[in-house]
Amino acid sequence: MELQGSIAREIYSEILQSSTVELDGGLTAAQADGDLHESDPGDSWYDDEPSVEQLKKESDMDREWKRRHNQFHTIGYRDGVIAGKEAAAQEGFNIGFKESVLNGYNWGLVRGIGSAMACLPGGLKEKLVEVEETRNKFQSLHESV
């Protein structure tokens, strides 16, 4: 049973308004209602030119990408500089420590011996250091430190 164009439009017009099913005579439901559109911007096949929303979204995404890229680039640079400074400082500390440990140890011995000699009574100093000149050197060393 074949439906006549006018009867089909009358009965099924509400159902077929958004449909693109052809009725007899080559008309679609949208054309039958007189609603002719060459292309619908909401249609997924209508991608000849990007819409304003798509351009804005792409622009926002591009801006966000550039911002994050710059942010992480800056953070990475700072982290690298800090790590480099820490490594250089640690290396310098290690070298300085090796060089100064022996000097510090010797300095401590001089201070300790000088202080001990200064605290001894005169008779004991003479027994430990027989030469007067050496005892005077110990005394002057203690006073300078």
Buried (B, 14 or more C-beta within 10 A) or exposed (E): EEEEEEEBBEEBEEEBEEEEEEBEEEBBBBBBBEEEEEEEEEEEEEEEEEEEEEEEEEEEEEEEEEEEEEEEEEEEEEEEEEEEEEEEEEEEEEEEEEEEEEEEEEEEEBEEEBEEBEEBEEEEBEEEBEEEEEBEBBBEBBEEE
